[in-house]
Amino acid sequence: MLPTDIRVTEPPEDEDKEERILAVLGIIGTVLNLLVIIFVYIYTTL
């Protein structure tokens, strides 16, 4: 007999919160990286 009621389980709230925090940290890191690159570019061209 095959199961007829298949549900997709959602990740627990802790995992969802952790993934969100890691994503935000990644975005912040990327922005800071770009700021450093721009600052170094301006500093070296003066």
N, CA, C and O atoms as CSV, one atom per row, in Angstrom:
chain,resi,resn,atom,element,x,y,z
A,1,MET,N,N,0.847,-1.188,0.000
A,1,MET,CA,C,0.000,0.000,0.000
A,1,MET,C,C,0.891,1.250,0.000
A,1,MET,O,O,1.812,1.364,0.809
A,2,LEU,N,N,0.611,2.167,-0.900
A,2,LEU,CA,C,1.407,3.379,-1.009
A,2,LEU,C,C,0.812,4.487,-0.150
A,2,LEU,O,O,-0.406,4.589,-0.005
A,3,PRO,N,N,1.687,5.317,0.418
A,3,PRO,CA,C,1.155,6.445,1.204
A,3,PRO,C,C,0.514,7.476,0.280
A,3,PRO,O,O,1.081,7.849,-0.747
A,4,THR,N,N,-0.654,7.920,0.655
A,4,THR,CA,C,-1.371,8.886,-0.182
A,4,THR,C,C,-1.271,10.306,0.363
A,4,THR,O,O,-1.594,11.268,-0.334
A,5,ASP,N,N,-0.825,10.432,1.599
A,5,ASP,CA,C,-0.736,11.756,2.221
A,5,ASP,C,C,0.733,12.087,2.454
A,5,ASP,O,O,1.283,11.808,3.520
A,6,ILE,N,N,1.359,12.684,1.445
A,6,ILE,CA,C,2.775,13.038,1.549
A,6,ILE,C,C,2.866,14.540,1.770
A,6,ILE,O,O,2.339,15.327,0.983
A,7,ARG,N,N,3.530,14.925,2.834
A,7,ARG,CA,C,3.676,16.340,3.176
A,7,ARG,C,C,5.147,16.725,3.132
A,7,ARG,O,O,6.024,15.949,3.513
A,8,VAL,N,N,5.393,17.927,2.665
A,8,VAL,CA,C,6.760,18.453,2.684
A,8,VAL,C,C,6.990,19.051,4.058
A,8,VAL,O,O,6.266,19.950,4.486
A,9,THR,N,N,8.004,18.545,4.746
A,9,THR,CA,C,8.263,19.049,6.090
A,9,THR,C,C,9.073,20.330,6.001
A,9,THR,O,O,10.066,20.405,5.278
A,10,GLU,N,N,8.640,21.327,6.739
A,10,GLU,CA,C,9.359,22.592,6.787
A,10,GLU,C,C,10.466,22.483,7.826
A,10,GLU,O,O,10.315,21.785,8.828
A,11,PRO,N,N,11.586,23.177,7.588
A,11,PRO,CA,C,12.666,23.129,8.579
A,11,PRO,C,C,12.225,23.783,9.878
A,11,PRO,O,O,11.365,24.665,9.870
A,12,PRO,N,N,12.796,23.367,10.972
A,12,PRO,CA,C,12.440,23.989,12.257
A,12,PRO,C,C,12.782,25.474,12.262
A,12,PRO,O,O,13.572,25.950,11.447
A,13,GLU,N,N,12.171,26.190,13.194
A,13,GLU,CA,C,12.367,27.640,13.266
A,13,GLU,C,C,13.829,27.999,13.508
A,13,GLU,O,O,14.309,29.004,12.984
A,14,ASP,N,N,14.546,27.191,14.297
A,14,ASP,CA,C,15.945,27.491,14.593
A,14,ASP,C,C,16.781,27.477,13.323
A,14,ASP,O,O,17.596,28.373,13.105
A,15,GLU,N,N,16.582,26.461,12.480
A,15,GLU,CA,C,17.352,26.374,11.238
A,15,GLU,C,C,17.005,27.538,10.321
A,15,GLU,O,O,17.891,28.108,9.684
A,16,ASP,N,N,15.735,27.893,10.246
A,16,ASP,CA,C,15.305,28.996,9.382
A,16,ASP,C,C,15.935,30.306,9.852
A,16,ASP,O,O,16.410,31.102,9.042
A,17,LYS,N,N,15.935,30.521,11.165
A,17,LYS,CA,C,16.525,31.740,11.725
A,17,LYS,C,C,18.027,31.763,11.475
A,17,LYS,O,O,18.590,32.805,11.140
A,18,GLU,N,N,18.670,30.618,11.638
A,18,GLU,CA,C,20.119,30.541,11.426
A,18,GLU,C,C,20.469,30.830,9.969
A,18,GLU,O,O,21.433,31.542,9.689
A,19,GLU,N,N,19.692,30.280,9.046
A,19,GLU,CA,C,19.945,30.532,7.624
A,19,GLU,C,C,19.762,32.004,7.293
A,19,GLU,O,O,20.520,32.566,6.503
A,20,ARG,N,N,18.755,32.629,7.896
A,20,ARG,CA,C,18.518,34.050,7.645
A,20,ARG,C,C,19.683,34.890,8.159
A,20,ARG,O,O,20.132,35.819,7.489
A,21,ILE,N,N,20.172,34.553,9.363
A,21,ILE,CA,C,21.301,35.293,9.934
A,21,ILE,C,C,22.536,35.134,9.056
A,21,ILE,O,O,23.243,36.107,8.799
A,22,LEU,N,N,22.799,33.912,8.595
A,22,LEU,CA,C,23.961,33.684,7.739
A,22,LEU,C,C,23.835,34.437,6.421
A,22,LEU,O,O,24.824,34.953,5.901
A,23,ALA,N,N,22.632,34.501,5.883
A,23,ALA,CA,C,22.428,35.236,4.633
A,23,ALA,C,C,22.685,36.727,4.839
A,23,ALA,O,O,23.330,37.367,4.007
A,24,VAL,N,N,22.186,37.279,5.937
A,24,VAL,CA,C,22.400,38.704,6.224
A,24,VAL,C,C,23.883,38.980,6.432
A,24,VAL,O,O,24.400,39.987,5.949
A,25,LEU,N,N,24.574,38.089,7.153
A,25,LEU,CA,C,26.010,38.271,7.362
A,25,LEU,C,C,26.761,38.213,6.039
A,25,LEU,O,O,27.723,38.954,5.841
A,26,GLY,N,N,26.336,37.351,5.144
A,26,GLY,CA,C,26.969,37.268,3.830
A,26,GLY,C,C,26.790,38.549,3.040
A,26,GLY,O,O,27.722,39.016,2.386
A,27,ILE,N,N,25.594,39.119,3.098
A,27,ILE,CA,C,25.331,40.373,2.383
A,27,ILE,C,C,26.158,41.506,2.984
A,27,ILE,O,O,26.737,42.308,2.252
A,28,ILE,N,N,26.214,41.574,4.318
A,28,ILE,CA,C,27.004,42.618,4.981
A,28,ILE,C,C,28.479,42.467,4.617
A,28,ILE,O,O,29.158,43.456,4.341
A,29,GLY,N,N,28.972,41.229,4.617
A,29,GLY,CA,C,30.365,40.991,4.245
A,29,GLY,C,C,30.657,41.425,2.824
A,29,GLY,O,O,31.713,41.994,2.550
A,30,THR,N,N,29.732,41.163,1.922
A,30,THR,CA,C,29.917,41.562,0.526
A,30,THR,C,C,29.959,43.079,0.389
A,30,THR,O,O,30.798,43.614,-0.335
A,31,VAL,N,N,29.062,43.774,1.078
A,31,VAL,CA,C,29.033,45.241,1.016
A,31,VAL,C,C,30.324,45.819,1.588
A,31,VAL,O,O,30.900,46.740,1.008
A,32,LEU,N,N,30.785,45.282,2.725
A,32,LEU,CA,C,32.031,45.774,3.314
A,32,LEU,C,C,33.209,45.520,2.386
A,32,LEU,O,O,34.101,46.359,2.263
A,33,ASN,N,N,33.211,44.369,1.739
A,33,ASN,CA,C,34.267,44.047,0.780
A,33,ASN,C,C,34.291,45.071,-0.347
A,33,ASN,O,O,35.360,45.546,-0.729
A,34,LEU,N,N,33.130,45.413,-0.878
A,34,LEU,CA,C,33.063,46.402,-1.955
A,34,LEU,C,C,33.540,47.774,-1.477
A,34,LEU,O,O,34.229,48.482,-2.211
A,35,LEU,N,N,33.175,48.152,-0.246
A,35,LEU,CA,C,33.632,49.434,0.291
A,35,LEU,C,C,35.147,49.468,0.413
A,35,LEU,O,O,35.772,50.482,0.104
A,36,VAL,N,N,35.742,48.370,0.860
A,36,VAL,CA,C,37.200,48.309,0.983
A,36,VAL,C,C,37.849,48.416,-0.387
A,36,VAL,O,O,38.843,49.125,-0.552
A,37,ILE,N,N,37.296,47.719,-1.368
A,37,ILE,CA,C,37.855,47.778,-2.724
A,37,ILE,C,C,37.789,49.204,-3.267
A,37,ILE,O,O,38.757,49.686,-3.856
A,38,ILE,N,N,36.653,49.885,-3.074
A,38,ILE,CA,C,36.510,51.265,-3.546
A,38,ILE,C,C,37.484,52.184,-2.815
A,38,ILE,O,O,38.125,53.032,-3.436
A,39,PHE,N,N,37.597,52.019,-1.489
A,39,PHE,CA,C,38.510,52.849,-0.701
A,39,PHE,C,C,39.952,52.659,-1.163
A,39,PHE,O,O,40.679,53.637,-1.332
A,40,VAL,N,N,40.368,51.429,-1.365
A,40,VAL,CA,C,41.739,51.155,-1.812
A,40,VAL,C,C,41.962,51.721,-3.208
A,40,VAL,O,O,43.032,52.257,-3.494
A,41,TYR,N,N,40.969,51.609,-4.071
A,41,TYR,CA,C,41.098,52.161,-5.427
A,41,TYR,C,C,41.281,53.678,-5.377
A,41,TYR,O,O,42.151,54.222,-6.058
A,42,ILE,N,N,40.461,54.361,-4.570
A,42,ILE,CA,C,40.574,55.817,-4.455
A,42,ILE,C,C,41.912,56.186,-3.818
A,42,ILE,O,O,42.574,57.120,-4.270
A,43,TYR,N,N,42.311,55.467,-2.782
A,43,TYR,CA,C,43.554,55.772,-2.072
A,43,TYR,C,C,44.772,55.601,-2.975
A,43,TYR,O,O,45.713,56.391,-2.902
A,44,THR,N,N,44.761,54.577,-3.824
A,44,THR,CA,C,45.926,54.319,-4.674
A,44,THR,C,C,45.970,55.238,-5.890
A,44,THR,O,O,47.032,55.399,-6.492
A,45,THR,N,N,44.849,55.843,-6.264
A,45,THR,CA,C,44.862,56.721,-7.435
A,45,THR,C,C,45.168,58.168,-7.062
A,45,THR,O,O,45.342,58.999,-7.954
A,46,LEU,N,N,45.240,58.494,-5.781
A,46,LEU,CA,C,45.549,59.872,-5.366
A,46,LEU,C,C,47.042,60.140,-5.465
A,46,LEU,O,O,47.492,61.244,-5.158
